[in-house]
Amino acid sequence: MILDLHIHSRHSFDSLARPRDIVGAAKRKGLDGIAVTDHDTMAGGLEAREANNDQGFVVIVGAEICSSAGDIIGLFLEEEIEAREPLAVVAEIHRQGGIAVLPHPFRGHMLSEELVETVDVVEAFNPRCDREENRRAVELANKHGKPIVAGSDAHTIGEIGLARTVLPSADVRGGILGGKATVEARYAPCHAEALSQLIKAVKARQYREVPRRSASVLLRLLGLRRGRMEMH
């Protein structure tokens, strides 16, 4: 099973991707499943699951919750997460049988030993992080004996599948929690994060920001780099 476990749709403030387009793109790219993990809502995951008419393709309903200590992803959600205090977020995820993932742990987090011990899984590769941040994420997972996964953190259709969690069987939940995942990943193009910030400005009607952020996208496009595939 090849999955991308961190994707944003139009239900996030910094993405325009329609859930049904996400499902179609993931299939074209050879993925066996995805998790749609919009900011603070499972709406995109529910819409993607409804749009999927292929029983052989897995759509996991998730959300990336902005807690007071940084983002926490819940996978296999059935209800919206209301808490915003980190340990309470994890507890809510667990109460509904979900998996708590610590994404990009060295970007935008105030880590504590208690939080790391409480989550189930560490996102060991995120294409929007740099190599040092990803290296430290792997070290963190190893130190605490946590299974690893990867997710593209895609905010655009083109980023889907940049990071792939590879499992040996169709038992997705068991494979993730059992530490059976391997990672295949490629770094995101330089303009990807700038583009999502431009989308954020437009959706928030922060029009004064649009020219500056448009220029940032253009400059990064001119300096576009290709990341090599990495495996863990």
FENGI-V183528 format. One record per run of one state. SS is the DSSP state (hx for helix, st for strand, lp for the rest). FROM is the first residue (numbers start at 1). TO is the last residue. Records with the same first field share a line. If there is no record, write none. Layout:
SS->FROM-TO  FROM-TO
This chain:
lp->1-1  8-18  29-32  40-42  52-57  68-69  76-85  96-98  103-112  119-120  127-130  145-146  152-153  155-156  160-162  167-171  178-181  186-190  204-206  223-229  232-232
st->2-7  33-39  58-67  70-75  99-102  121-126  147-151  154-154  163-166  182-185  230-231
hx->19-28  43-51  86-95  113-118  131-144  157-159  172-177  191-203  207-222
